[in-house]
Amino acid sequence: MQSILNLQSKQSTTTLIGYDFTASFEKLAERGDVDCFIVSTEDGFSPLGANRDFFAADLGINDDDIRRIADWNRFRNDEVSLIGLPSRNPAGKLRGVVLAASETSLCYEQFAPAFHSMPYRDFYYNVAYESISYAAKSLGARKMAISHLSGSGNFHEDIATCMAEALAHFCDEANNPKIDSFLFVGCCIEKYHLNGISRLNMEGEINGHRDILTKKSKKNGFEVISLDWRELPDTRH
């Protein structure tokens, strides 16, 4: 695990932002570096596809159930949504996994064409913020890791910066749980993609978080958190 910076929040807490592109997700969990992964709902040749067996075994959730809910969120759900997978295994190393909407999800089409434009910043910021919030508040996670959430090979520095900005805003808010560390992991992310994070103003002068509309529902026994910011002024795109 390599450190990028120590994020100092307005609440006088410190969160390590770092990366690990070499260790497997299972090894990161075994070492105690990560207790929750935020990954795209894209299956197959992807962080989810490569780690679905590990997630299923560690969380005590049927592998086919994970695959089905991921495919539904990617191909048939037109709302920007997160799927919560809390651990059902008391002996597991993870508190849970968040399956997040991504660039290859059906819902992304309403914002920008995948692979053919700059990242739609509001999408990545809000998906990251609500994923962090769910992981911290509902799963009790303190050591999070996030994968690219872009299409394969299409990660961009702006995406990493949006994710770090979302983390900073979450940590700045009073009464939010403390996050010990936040790692960028998996394929398609390179060290240079993270350059913008060190240039972020971590002293609170960047715009604060705007609450968005969220809706909770159930699908196949899993919690679905749907996001909608379209009724709000668009200041980040």
Summary of the structure (lengths in Angstrom):
residues: 237
radius of gyration: 16.2
end to end distance: 31.6
largest distance: 45.4
contacts: 800
relative contact order: 0.20
helix: 34%
strand: 23%
